[in-house]
Every structure is written in structure tokens, then in C-alpha cells.
Amino acid sequence: MYQIIKNNLLYFIKKLINIRSKNMIKKPHFKSNLTEGNFKKTTLSKVLSTLVITTLIATNSHGLIYALPNQNSEAIPNPIMEQMLNYEEVPHDNCLDNIKRVKDESSILSNSSSDIPGEISGQAIEKSNIRAFGAEKSSTKKYSMSDLNRMNYTGLINLLVTIQWSDITDLFQYNTDAQEFYSNTNRMQALLDAIEERGSQFTSSDTKGLPTLIEVFRAGNYLGFYNKELESLNTKANRDKCIPAILAIEKNPNFKLGTKEQDDIIASTGLLINATTSDLEVVNYAIPILKQYNENFDNYTQQYSKGSALFNMLKGISYTMDKYIWDGTPIEKTPYYKNIDSYIRELNKIAIKGNVNSDNEWVIDSGIYYIGELSKYASNPNDCNKMLTDAFKIYPYLSSSYFKAADQIYRNFNGKDYYGNIIDINKLNEEGKQHYLPKTYVFDDGKFVFKVGDKISDDKIQRLYWATKEVNSQFYRIFGDDTPIDKGPSADDVLTVVVYNTPDEYKMNSTLYGFSTDNGGIYIEGDGTFFTYERTPEQSIYSLEELFRHEFTHYLQGRYLVPGMWGQTELYKNDRLCWYEEGSAEFFAGSTRTQDILPRYSIVGSISNNPSERYTIDQLVHSGYSSGWSFYHYGFAFNNYL
């Protein structure tokens, strides 16, 4: 903590010293995110602003709480934190590796993109649930939880069914208004009653506002998962109250895959189940959805809305089944034990479809995964082993589906397939790494190692290596110290960078290394390893080099600025450092050899045209990963301004 304070002060003292000589001071590259008057600050005021922010970090004067979930259990999915690094691309220029930098942000701001630059592709369905289901566009009027608190229950319901959840600015954020809203049991019951009533009324062309009602309701369960002040929302008694509402939706004859509205209802219902509970009747009413998907497999795998609906139902049902076990209920005492064989048989039809391609791979893998996960509830678990063994034989060696089958046999059947053959998962993993990452490059006397796919060129690796030198030099120029903050040997004494050939191959990272792939890249400080993939302009708004620079900055932050492991020390509690680390990573990603640090087109282009929609300083420094991705852009802007 004191190292951060020292480094911030050191930076601004240097700026003060050099004002007259102007040898090291450049004009701020970010000019007009607020009014001209607001941005014409003296250098002294900038120093004071930094001291105030540092005090906020050190004292944690705010009340927002967002704890990291227990790694041994699954958190209720955050519906906002899903929209990163995989959308339509902005124009490129001839900068190194297609990073477009700008010197005049005003031209970019006049043509900025929205916070969600495009639809998620069908291939990225496992990134899950970020869009407002049923929404083609958001309303122009925005509401806060404070606004909702002032409404009576009837007025609240009447409003929610006419807007999208994205129109509520602080939904899924814990604050005093959220505490007031969700601690009111009568209000929560009114929401649940509205879901049940409208669940029986929706049609193939009218959702009756259910997606927004469900999102607002389940936001309480989400916040209760992370904040003890609302944890009563997640008691079994409270979760069970949701069963009638879920069944009202499922019993509606329009509860089937079809129109976009119907697909969105199913997707939202899966989210509601995930956040609350299910029973055997809920599971049985989901079986026709699986059958319908199986009967139209080739067609439906081309449609995002149907994939999203299927994914949410599968995940929600599996998660709620296991909640019984986490609550201490023996498997044989759960309502599902020996009662879901029909459900598993439908999963098997998905799992052994064969003819895997980029459109259907995630569906097939999901079928395989859930057969293994639910085998403990089967009348004869060995039947599930037979299904997994069949899948293991069907799919190409070292393919994603091959690994999924092998992994489920290993996890659920002690590594023996149906015929008693041993599955050596460690040997397969090593063979997989050699297959997908056959090339190794070593720099800086072994302190910097690349492990990459066979299609990554030597020139690409050389350029990424030199990109680290640019970021390094600007980072040290500003902070002035290259002494590791933690003493003694550390995992990041050697930085390893893993680069897959394509986004599809990157999905193998969850199997080969065990880390999430619903991102554009991830740095694991405890291993000193950064994982990412090559991408085309059509696949990502950011180039490989931009992502690489961003994550490399996280490496520098962890090694030279912030003591302890990421997320494990007092300084990280309550998201104190989110805006700082992510904003400065976006800032340093624009490092150059000769022009200091320039803003990137892709970041400045995400700043809202509407001043009222831009983050305030207070909103920024109280932002966390549950706040969405916009704080990355405004964190960059504030770092640039400072």
C-alpha cells in the first residue's frame, strides 16, 4: 500500500519538477471526457486528486462489497461481466501489429461505439448471459435502485415490464439502495408473484416483461451470495418459494424453442433456476426442450438465442441439483436420485452426435460434461460411463470433445472407462500441450518464455517481445523503480506466455491448464503465466498485441507495485484496486518507443457521447468486476488525465 502511495507521489513530484523545463511533459492525450472547465485543473489539483484516491484505496471509505467467490463452489453468474474482447473491430492503421493510437480524441468521441460493441457469436455461447433477453434496444430513460425504492409495488411492476434490465444503472451492484430494495420481503414477494402471474400469460410474441422481472429478482440472490447482509435471500426456504413461479412458466404451452421471445423466456428461466432452485417436476418440464433441440440439432446450433436458452437451462438445473449436496443432503435423499434417467438419455443424444464443428462443439461438449456431472444421480451410474466411453471413441484424438469425455471418466469413474481401460489424464494433458503449443521461444536468459501454436510466426513473437520493452520502459519511466516488491523467489521470476493459434483452440486452455477461457486473455500471478490467443479483426475488437500489453501490465503491477498475490491481501478487499489496475493496464497498453503513451482508438471509442452516461470519479473508484466493463475505459481515461 505504501509502495503505491510512494510511487504515485514520486510520479507527480517528477511532473512538478519538470513543468518549467517541459522536457518530459506532454499535453494530456485525453482531452474532453467532461466539460472544458472541469478538465482545466492545475497540476497541484491533480496531485491532490491522487492523494484523495490513494486515501480511498488505503482506508476503504466506501461500502460497496464484492467478495471473490469460494473457488470450491460456483457463484451465481454475473450477467454484466460477460462482454469482453470478442466483438466487431474498429478500423486499423499501420501501427505495430494493428494497434490504432490516436492523438485527437475529439474525433473519436463524436463517433464512439456503445459499451457493448456487438452481438456475441454463437461460438462464444459459453460466455453466457450478458444481453438483456428480449431486448432489441434499450430505452432512453435510465433508472437507479434509488428510483425503484421510491415506487409502490404496483408501480414498480408496471415499470419493469416496460424496460430492460440494462436500463437500471446499478442493478447487480451492492450499495445502500440495493440493501433497502432487496431486504424488503414484501417487495420481493410482489416480484415473485408477478413472475408467476405473467409466467402463465406470455405468448410466442410477447414476453410480458418476464426477462426484466427475472433479472431484477435474481439480482437479489446474486448480491446475497456475496454480501452477508442479504444472505437470507439464499436460504433453502426462500429459494423453494420460487418453484411455483418457475413451474408457471414451464407449464405455459408457449414454453418451447421457437420465436426469439420464446427462446429468451427459456434462457431467463434457466437463469432464475440457477439463482434459486429446482425440483424433479422442474427438471421433467425441461426434457421437452432437450428433445426439441436434438430433433433440430443442425438448425439450432446456428442460432444464438436457442443455444443460449439450452445452455442456461442445462447449467441452471445441474447447479441446483448440486446445491442439495452443498447444503448437506446425501445424494440418495435428493429428489433427483434415480429419477432423472430420461433427462440423461437426452443429454446422451447430444453427446454422441458426431460430426463436430465450430458451431456445435460447445453443445456436444456440454452434453458430455453434464452426463458425467449428473452420473451420481443415475439409476445405474455405469450406464453413464458407457455413454462417456462411446463419446471418447467417437471424437478425434486430442480434440475438445475427446478431452471432455476423458476428463469426465477420470473425475467420476476413477479414471477407468466402461471396459476397464485406464485413462491417464496427465499423459493426455502433456500430449495436448505438445499438440496445441509445439513451439517454444526463450528470451532474456530464460526469464521470458513463449509457448505458442504452430501457426504463430517468428515475427509475431518478436514483435510481442519488443512490445514488452515499450511497456516496460514507460512503466519504469513513470514509477521509477524496478525492484520486485516481494522479496525472495517468486513464480513471476520467469514470465511464461502461452499463445494459442485461434479462439477455438484457446478453449482447450480450460482442459490443459485449468483456467477459464471466457475472456480475451488472462494473467495468473501465482504461476507467472499469461494465456491468450491469436485473433482476426473479425473475431475481436482488440488485437493480440493490445491484449498482450494489457496483461503484461498486470504482470508489472503484481511484481513491482502491489505486495502479495492478486486478490489475497487486505489491499484487494472490496474491489479497492479494480479501477486502478484495469485502468492503468489499458493506459500502459498504449506505450510507444518515441511518443510516450498514446490512447488507443478501441478504448477512446468506447467513451460515451452522452456526458450524463460517463462515469464520475466517485463511481469509478467504487467500481468492481460486478460493475460491468465500462470502468476499464473510464479507468484508462482517469489514468491518462492524471
C-alpha positions as a printed Julia matrix, in Angstrom:
642×3 Matrix{Float64}:
   0.0     0.0     0.0
   2.71    2.47    0.98
   4.67    1.48   -2.11
   1.7     2.55   -4.26
   1.43    5.85   -2.37
   5.16    6.4    -2.78
   5.1     5.62   -6.49
   2.12    7.89   -7.13
   3.76   10.76   -5.26
   7.07   10.12   -7.0
   5.39   10.33  -10.38
   3.64   13.62   -9.67
   6.66   15.17   -7.97
   8.57   14.42  -11.16
   5.85   16.14  -13.14
   6.03   19.22  -10.9
   9.81   19.38  -11.18
   9.71   19.19  -14.96
   6.92   21.66  -15.65
   9.26   24.55  -16.39
  11.73   22.61  -18.48
   8.92   20.86  -20.38
  11.43   18.18  -21.29
   9.31   15.3   -20.02
   5.82   16.75  -20.01
   3.45   16.12  -22.86
  -0.01   17.51  -23.44
  -2.69   15.27  -21.98
  -3.85   12.96  -24.74
  -7.32   12.57  -23.3
  -8.99   15.93  -23.6
 -12.74   16.09  -23.41
 -14.49   13.47  -21.36
 -16.12   16.21  -19.31
 -16.62   19.91  -19.84
 -13.66   22.09  -20.62
 -13.99   23.82  -17.29
 -13.95   20.58  -15.38
 -10.78   19.43  -17.13
  -8.75   22.61  -16.77
  -7.17   21.61  -13.48
  -3.87   22.79  -12.1
  -1.05   20.33  -11.65
  -1.42   20.81   -7.91
  -5.06   19.76   -8.08
  -4.0    16.62   -9.93
  -1.61   15.79   -7.1
  -4.34   16.42   -4.55
  -6.75   14.23   -6.53
  -4.23   11.42   -6.46
  -3.78   11.77   -2.71
  -7.54   11.61   -2.21
  -7.8     8.49   -4.35
  -4.86    6.89   -2.58
  -6.62    7.59    0.7
  -9.74    5.9    -0.64
  -7.68    2.84   -1.54
  -5.92    2.77    1.82
  -8.93    3.38    4.06
 -11.73    1.74    2.08
 -14.14    4.53    2.96
 -16.92    3.2     0.77
 -19.44    0.47    1.48
 -19.51   -1.48   -1.75
 -18.82   -5.15   -1.2
 -17.96   -7.75   -3.82
 -16.01  -10.68   -2.44
 -14.28  -13.22   -4.59
 -16.32  -16.46   -4.56
 -15.02  -19.57   -2.89
 -13.03  -21.39   -5.56
 -14.55  -24.69   -4.47
 -18.11  -23.63   -5.25
 -19.79  -21.98   -8.2
 -21.0   -18.41   -7.95
 -24.33  -17.28   -9.34
 -23.32  -15.95  -12.78
 -22.78  -12.24  -13.08
 -24.88  -11.13  -16.07
 -22.91   -7.95  -16.62
 -19.36   -9.28  -16.52
 -19.53  -11.16  -19.81
 -18.89   -8.66  -22.58
 -15.14   -8.55  -23.22
 -12.74   -8.55  -26.11
 -14.54  -10.51  -28.82
 -16.62   -8.17  -30.9
 -16.64   -6.2   -34.14
 -13.36   -4.46  -34.82
 -12.73   -0.77  -35.24
 -10.57    0.34  -38.19
  -6.84   -0.3   -38.01
  -3.92    1.69  -39.24
  -0.34    0.7   -39.87
   0.77    0.87  -36.25
   2.77   -2.02  -34.87
   0.56   -5.11  -35.01
  -2.51   -3.07  -35.89
  -2.84   -1.08  -32.68
  -4.54    2.11  -33.69
  -3.5     5.0   -31.49
  -4.96    8.49  -31.61
  -3.71   11.98  -30.85
  -7.04   13.78  -31.16
  -9.71   12.03  -29.12
 -12.43   14.51  -30.02
 -12.8    12.93  -33.45
 -13.22    9.53  -31.86
 -15.69   10.65  -29.2
 -18.0    12.02  -31.85
 -18.28    8.55  -33.33
 -17.93    6.33  -30.29
 -19.31    2.86  -30.01
 -21.65    1.59  -27.36
 -20.48   -0.26  -24.28
 -21.5    -3.49  -25.98
 -19.98   -3.15  -29.45
 -21.72   -6.17  -30.96
 -23.53   -9.44  -30.54
 -21.72  -12.39  -29.07
 -21.13  -15.01  -31.71
 -22.77  -18.39  -31.42
 -19.34  -19.92  -30.86
 -18.96  -17.9   -27.69
 -22.15  -19.12  -26.08
 -20.29  -20.4   -23.05
 -19.58  -16.81  -22.2
 -23.22  -16.94  -21.2
 -25.73  -14.33  -20.3
 -24.92  -10.7   -20.94
 -27.6    -9.27  -23.13
 -31.0    -8.13  -21.94
 -33.1   -11.03  -23.15
 -35.88   -9.92  -25.45
 -34.29   -6.51  -25.94
 -33.58   -5.11  -29.35
 -32.73   -1.74  -27.88
 -32.62   -0.11  -24.5
 -34.95    2.72  -23.53
 -33.54    6.22  -23.4
 -34.55    6.75  -19.77
 -32.4     5.21  -17.06
 -33.35    4.26  -13.53
 -31.39    3.65  -10.35
 -32.18    1.36   -7.45
 -32.96    4.51   -5.52
 -35.66    5.33   -8.07
 -37.12    1.84   -7.74
 -37.19    2.13   -3.95
 -39.49    5.14   -4.18
 -42.15    3.25   -6.15
 -45.03    1.28   -4.73
 -45.16   -2.38   -5.69
 -47.73   -1.94   -8.45
 -45.87    0.97   -9.98
 -42.62   -0.96   -9.77
 -44.03   -3.97  -11.62
 -45.69   -1.79  -14.24
 -42.38   -0.06  -14.91
 -40.18   -3.16  -15.0
 -42.27   -4.92  -17.62
 -41.74   -1.97  -20.0
 -37.94   -1.59  -19.68
 -34.82   -3.75  -19.97
 -32.66   -4.7   -17.02
 -29.82   -2.75  -18.63
 -31.88    0.42  -18.09
 -31.26    0.06  -14.34
 -27.87    1.66  -13.86
 -26.76   -0.05  -10.65
 -28.52   -3.41  -10.86
 -26.28   -6.21   -9.51
 -24.23   -3.66   -7.54
 -24.29   -3.78   -3.76
 -24.99   -0.42   -2.14
 -27.38    1.06    0.41
 -30.16    1.31   -2.17
 -29.75   -2.35   -3.13
 -29.77   -3.28    0.55
 -33.02   -1.38    1.07
 -34.62   -2.84   -2.06
 -33.81   -6.5    -1.51
 -34.25   -6.61    2.27
 -37.94   -5.74    1.81
 -39.57   -9.19    1.87
 -42.94   -7.84    0.74
 -41.36   -6.26   -2.33
 -39.56   -9.48   -3.2
 -42.79  -11.43   -2.87
 -44.54   -8.92   -5.14
 -41.85   -9.51   -7.78
 -42.19  -13.27   -7.44
 -45.98  -13.07   -7.68
 -45.65  -11.0   -10.85
 -43.3   -13.59  -12.37
 -45.74  -16.38  -11.56
 -48.74  -14.48  -12.92
 -47.04  -13.43  -16.13
 -45.42  -16.83  -16.48
 -48.79  -18.26  -17.36
 -49.58  -15.37  -19.73
 -46.6   -14.97  -22.07
 -47.07  -15.81  -25.74
 -44.84  -16.6   -28.69
 -44.68  -12.89  -29.49
 -44.92  -11.23  -26.06
 -42.63  -11.98  -23.11
 -44.89   -9.99  -20.76
 -41.76   -8.37  -19.36
 -40.57  -11.6   -17.74
 -36.87  -11.26  -18.64
 -36.54   -7.95  -16.8
 -38.64   -9.11  -13.83
 -36.45  -12.2   -13.52
 -33.21  -10.23  -13.76
 -34.29   -7.77  -11.08
 -35.44  -10.6    -8.82
 -32.36  -12.78   -9.23
 -30.04   -9.82   -8.7
 -31.04  -10.14   -5.06
 -29.85  -13.75   -4.93
 -26.64  -12.74   -6.66
 -25.95   -9.96   -4.16
 -26.92  -12.26   -1.3
 -24.29  -14.74   -2.44
 -21.54  -12.16   -1.96
 -22.88   -9.99    0.86
 -23.88  -11.33    4.26
 -26.38   -8.51    4.74
 -28.6   -10.17    2.12
 -27.6   -13.8     2.6
 -31.08  -14.7     3.9
 -32.32  -14.48    0.3
 -30.39  -17.66   -0.44
 -31.72  -19.84    2.35
 -33.35  -23.03    1.11
 -36.73  -21.87    2.4
 -36.55  -18.68    0.36
 -35.28  -20.46   -2.74
 -38.09  -23.01   -2.57
 -40.65  -20.2    -2.72
 -39.67  -19.75   -6.37
 -40.82  -23.2    -7.51
 -44.44  -22.16   -8.27
 -43.23  -19.25  -10.41
 -40.81  -21.47  -12.35
 -43.47  -24.1   -12.94
 -45.97  -21.47  -14.08
 -43.54  -20.55  -16.85
 -42.71  -24.14  -17.78
 -46.37  -25.19  -17.91
 -47.25  -22.42  -20.33
 -47.8   -24.11  -23.74
 -45.54  -21.46  -25.3
 -42.58  -22.68  -23.24
 -40.65  -24.14  -26.15
 -37.93  -23.16  -28.59
 -39.34  -21.08  -31.4
 -39.5   -17.32  -31.73
 -36.88  -15.07  -30.24
 -39.31  -14.21  -27.46
 -39.8   -17.88  -26.6
 -36.07  -18.54  -26.66
 -35.45  -15.59  -24.37
 -38.07  -16.81  -21.9
 -36.32  -20.19  -21.7
 -32.93  -18.52  -21.27
 -34.26  -16.3   -18.49
 -35.93  -19.25  -16.79
 -32.6   -21.07  -16.77
 -31.05  -18.07  -15.04
 -33.85  -18.0   -12.47
 -33.4   -21.7   -11.76
 -29.64  -21.19  -11.41
 -30.14  -18.38   -8.91
 -32.8   -20.18   -6.85
 -33.71  -23.86   -7.08
 -35.4   -26.69   -8.95
 -37.22  -29.9    -8.15
 -37.99  -33.07  -10.09
 -41.04  -31.51  -11.75
 -38.97  -28.56  -12.95
 -36.41  -30.96  -14.45
 -39.07  -33.05  -16.17
 -40.59  -29.98  -17.82
 -37.14  -29.19  -19.24
 -36.85  -32.54  -21.04
 -39.02  -31.44  -24.0
 -36.59  -28.55  -24.57
 -33.71  -31.03  -24.9
 -35.75  -33.24  -27.21
 -36.69  -30.3   -29.4
 -33.07  -29.19  -29.64
 -31.95  -32.73  -30.52
 -34.57  -33.04  -33.26
 -33.43  -29.76  -34.85
 -29.76  -30.01  -33.95
 -28.1   -28.76  -37.15
 -30.51  -25.85  -37.46
 -30.5   -24.79  -33.82
 -26.71  -24.82  -33.44
 -26.69  -21.95  -35.94
 -28.97  -19.81  -33.75
 -27.58  -17.9   -30.8
 -30.88  -17.48  -28.97
 -31.57  -21.22  -28.95
 -28.06  -22.05  -27.84
 -28.34  -19.52  -25.03
 -31.67  -21.0   -23.96
 -30.28  -24.54  -23.89
 -27.07  -23.54  -22.12
 -28.87  -21.65  -19.35
 -31.3   -24.49  -18.69
 -28.57  -27.14  -18.56
 -26.37  -25.08  -16.29
 -29.18  -23.94  -14.01
 -30.58  -27.43  -13.48
 -27.19  -29.03  -12.81
 -26.22  -26.27  -10.4
 -29.41  -26.52   -8.37
 -29.13  -30.3    -8.16
 -25.72  -29.95   -6.58
 -26.99  -27.26   -4.18
 -28.71  -30.07   -2.27
 -25.34  -31.73   -1.75
 -23.67  -28.45   -0.76
 -26.47  -27.95    1.78
 -25.55  -31.31    3.31
 -28.22  -33.53    1.75
 -26.99  -37.06    0.9
 -27.27  -37.84   -2.82
 -29.77  -40.63   -2.22
 -32.01  -38.2    -0.3
 -32.24  -35.66   -3.12
 -35.39  -35.65   -5.27
 -33.3   -36.43   -8.35
 -31.7   -39.68   -7.2
 -32.61  -42.46   -9.67
 -35.3   -40.17  -11.14
 -33.55  -38.33  -13.99
 -32.64  -41.15  -16.38
 -34.83  -39.67  -19.14
 -33.04  -36.35  -18.78
 -29.63  -38.04  -19.0
 -30.68  -40.02  -22.1
 -31.46  -36.76  -23.89
 -28.03  -35.47  -22.91
 -26.5   -38.61  -24.41
 -28.19  -37.92  -27.75
 -26.36  -34.59  -27.77
 -23.07  -36.09  -26.6
 -22.77  -38.66  -29.41
 -23.95  -36.52  -32.32
 -20.55  -36.79  -34.02
 -19.52  -34.56  -36.95
 -18.25  -31.92  -34.57
 -17.61  -28.43  -35.93
 -17.07  -24.92  -34.58
 -20.83  -24.31  -34.35
 -21.83  -27.43  -32.46
 -18.71  -28.29  -30.47
 -19.8   -26.44  -27.33
 -23.19  -28.2   -27.4
 -21.62  -31.65  -27.76
 -19.09  -30.85  -25.04
 -21.91  -29.69  -22.76
 -23.75  -32.97  -23.28
 -20.62  -34.93  -22.37
 -19.9   -32.74  -19.36
 -23.37  -32.98  -17.83
 -23.56  -36.75  -18.33
 -20.5   -37.03  -16.14
 -21.64  -34.44  -13.62
 -25.09  -35.99  -13.2
 -23.99  -39.64  -13.27
 -24.21  -39.78   -9.47
 -27.99  -39.34   -9.74
 -28.49  -42.07  -12.38
 -30.23  -45.35  -11.57
 -27.11  -47.1   -12.86
 -24.09  -44.76  -12.95
 -22.19  -47.27  -15.08
 -24.64  -46.56  -17.91
 -23.24  -43.02  -17.9
 -19.72  -44.41  -18.07
 -20.79  -46.33  -21.18
 -22.08  -43.11  -22.72
 -18.82  -41.3   -21.94
 -16.72  -44.19  -23.26
 -18.69  -44.14  -26.52
 -18.04  -40.41  -26.86
 -14.36  -40.94  -26.05
 -14.11  -43.32  -29.01
 -16.16  -41.22  -31.43
 -14.25  -37.94  -31.39
 -10.8   -37.19  -32.85
  -7.76  -37.77  -30.69
  -6.88  -34.7   -28.55
  -9.96  -32.8   -29.75
 -12.04  -30.83  -27.27
 -14.81  -33.44  -27.15
 -12.25  -36.24  -26.76
 -10.75  -34.46  -23.76
 -14.18  -33.71  -22.26
 -15.06  -37.41  -22.31
 -11.67  -38.43  -20.92
 -11.89  -35.83  -18.16
 -15.39  -36.9   -17.07
 -14.34  -40.55  -16.97
 -11.31  -39.56  -14.91
 -13.33  -37.42  -12.48
 -16.38  -39.6   -12.0
 -15.21  -43.17  -12.61
 -11.72  -43.24  -11.08
 -10.07  -42.94  -14.47
 -11.46  -46.23  -15.83
 -13.7   -46.37  -18.88
 -16.67  -48.71  -19.23
 -14.41  -51.57  -20.32
 -11.89  -51.09  -17.52
  -9.24  -49.29  -19.57
  -7.19  -46.72  -17.64
  -7.45  -43.08  -18.73
  -4.09  -41.43  -17.99
  -5.3   -37.84  -17.91
  -1.89  -36.39  -17.05
  -0.28  -38.07  -20.05
  -3.11  -36.84  -22.29
  -2.68  -33.29  -20.99
   1.02  -33.29  -21.82
   0.29  -34.65  -25.28
  -2.36  -31.98  -25.69
   0.06  -29.2   -24.76
   2.58  -30.51  -27.26
  -0.13  -30.7   -29.92
  -1.6   -27.24  -29.43
   1.58  -25.44  -28.25
   4.5   -27.11  -30.03
   6.8   -24.07  -30.34
   8.9   -22.57  -27.55
  10.86  -19.29  -27.56
  13.19  -18.18  -24.77
  14.33  -14.58  -24.16
  16.31  -12.69  -21.53
  18.42  -15.63  -20.37
  15.41  -17.8   -19.64
  13.38  -15.18  -17.77
  10.83  -14.77  -20.56
   9.35  -17.86  -22.25
   6.75  -18.15  -25.03
   4.84  -21.39  -25.66
   2.8   -20.97  -28.82
   0.79  -22.66  -31.52
   2.38  -23.8   -34.75
   0.7   -21.04  -36.77
   2.16  -18.19  -34.68
   5.0   -16.71  -36.72
   8.51  -15.92  -35.52
   7.91  -12.3   -36.49
   4.78  -12.15  -34.32
   6.66  -13.4   -31.28
   9.5   -10.96  -31.9
   7.04   -8.07  -32.09
   5.28   -9.14  -28.9
   8.62   -9.32  -27.16
   9.5    -5.81  -28.26
   6.07   -4.63  -27.15
   7.03   -5.65  -23.62
  10.08   -3.41  -23.89
   7.88   -0.45  -24.77
   5.52   -1.08  -21.87
   8.46   -1.75  -19.57
  10.2     1.49  -20.42
   7.08    3.65  -19.96
   6.14    1.84  -16.76
   9.57    2.43  -15.26
   9.7     6.0   -16.55
   6.58    6.78  -14.54
   7.12    4.72  -11.4
  10.9     4.91  -11.3
  11.61    1.59   -9.6
  12.36   -1.88  -10.95
  12.87   -3.69   -7.65
  10.39   -6.55   -7.06
   8.12   -5.6    -4.18
   8.02   -9.12   -2.73
  11.33  -10.48   -1.5
  12.68  -13.92   -2.26
  12.0   -16.37   -5.1
   8.68  -15.86   -6.85
   6.71  -17.6    -9.6
   6.93  -14.48  -11.75
  10.74  -14.53  -11.74
  10.13  -16.3   -15.05
   7.26  -14.96  -17.14
   5.64  -17.59  -19.35
   3.33  -16.53  -22.19
   1.02  -19.13  -23.76
  -0.48  -18.17  -27.14
  -2.95  -20.43  -28.96
  -3.47  -20.3   -32.72
  -7.17  -19.36  -32.64
 -10.06  -18.59  -30.28
 -11.34  -22.14  -30.82
  -8.02  -23.67  -29.78
  -7.88  -21.31  -26.8
 -10.92  -23.12  -25.41
  -8.56  -26.04  -24.78
  -6.86  -23.96  -22.09
  -9.53  -24.89  -19.54
  -8.66  -28.54  -20.13
  -4.88  -28.27  -20.47
  -4.21  -25.7   -17.75
  -7.48  -25.46  -15.84
  -8.2   -21.75  -16.32
 -11.29  -20.0   -17.62
 -11.47  -19.21  -21.32
 -14.43  -16.78  -21.3
 -12.02  -13.9   -21.83
  -9.57  -12.46  -24.31
  -6.6   -13.35  -22.16
  -5.76  -13.92  -18.52
  -2.66  -13.47  -16.33
  -2.23  -15.9   -13.43
   0.15  -14.25  -11.0
   0.58  -17.34   -8.85
   2.01  -19.19  -11.86
   3.71  -16.24  -13.53
   1.86  -17.23  -16.71
  -0.23  -15.32  -19.23
  -2.66  -17.15  -21.54
  -4.15  -15.72  -24.74
  -4.7   -16.45  -28.43
  -4.24  -15.01  -31.9
  -7.33  -13.4   -33.35
  -8.53  -11.71  -36.52
 -10.21   -8.28  -36.75
 -13.5   -10.11  -37.29
 -13.06  -12.06  -34.06
 -12.08   -9.32  -31.63
 -12.24   -5.6   -31.08
  -8.69   -5.8   -29.71
  -5.63   -7.19  -31.42
  -3.43   -9.83  -29.82
  -0.8    -7.21  -29.1
  -3.27   -4.94  -27.3
  -4.4    -7.79  -25.06
  -0.81   -8.84  -24.56
   0.23   -5.33  -23.5
  -2.73   -5.09  -21.1
  -1.94   -8.39  -19.38
   1.79   -7.67  -19.36
   0.99   -4.52  -17.37
  -0.79   -6.71  -14.81
   2.42   -8.7   -14.54
   4.35   -5.48  -13.85
   1.77   -4.33  -11.31
   1.94   -7.58   -9.4
   5.72   -7.75   -9.48
   6.62   -4.12   -8.76
   3.65   -2.26   -7.25
   1.22   -4.35   -5.22
   2.52   -6.67   -2.49
   1.22  -10.21   -2.13
  -0.71  -12.42   -4.52
  -3.54  -10.99   -6.57
  -6.83  -10.92   -4.65
  -5.37  -12.42   -1.47
  -4.25   -9.44    0.61
  -6.07   -6.75    2.55
  -5.39   -4.19   -0.14
  -7.53   -6.12   -2.63
 -10.6    -6.4    -0.42
 -13.86   -4.81   -1.53
 -12.5    -4.22   -5.05
 -10.25   -1.38   -3.89
  -7.83   -1.79   -6.77
 -10.07   -2.79   -9.68
 -10.31    0.63  -11.31
  -6.63    1.28  -10.69
  -5.24   -1.97  -12.04
  -7.54   -2.3   -15.05
  -7.49    1.39  -15.91
  -3.71    1.63  -15.77
  -3.38   -1.61  -17.77
  -5.47   -0.03  -20.53
  -3.36    3.1   -20.2
   0.06    1.41  -20.44
  -1.12   -0.75  -23.34
  -0.68    2.4   -25.43
   3.05    2.66  -24.68
   5.31    3.65  -27.57
   9.05    3.94  -28.18
   9.16    7.61  -29.08
   5.79    9.21  -28.24
   5.36    8.32  -24.57
   1.93    6.73  -24.04
  -0.85    7.27  -26.58
  -4.54    6.41  -26.15
  -5.84    3.55  -28.28
  -8.69    4.01  -30.7
 -10.55    0.97  -29.38
 -10.63    2.38  -25.84
 -11.37    6.03  -26.53
 -14.06    4.92  -28.96
 -15.88    3.3   -26.03
 -16.3     6.56  -24.12
 -19.94    7.59  -24.26
 -21.0    10.55  -26.38
 -23.54   11.44  -23.71
 -21.85   13.26  -20.8
 -24.56   12.09  -18.4
 -23.62    8.46  -19.08
 -19.92    8.91  -18.34
 -18.5     7.77  -15.03
 -17.95   10.24  -12.22
 -14.76    9.9   -10.19
 -16.8     8.55   -7.28
 -18.46    5.95   -9.49
 -15.13    4.93  -10.99
 -13.17    4.41   -7.76
 -16.09    2.42   -6.34
 -16.35    0.17   -9.4
 -15.53   -3.51   -9.39
 -15.79   -6.54  -11.61
 -19.5    -6.77  -10.84
 -19.97   -3.3   -12.37
 -19.52   -4.31  -16.0
 -16.63   -3.49  -18.3
 -17.14    0.25  -18.73
 -14.88    1.07  -15.8
 -11.95   -0.22  -17.86
 -12.49    2.63  -20.34
 -13.04    5.33  -17.73
 -10.21    3.94  -15.61
  -7.98    4.44  -18.64
  -9.28    7.99  -19.07
  -8.59    8.89  -15.46
  -5.11    7.37  -15.53
  -4.42    9.28  -18.74
  -5.66   12.53  -17.2
  -3.56   12.08  -14.08
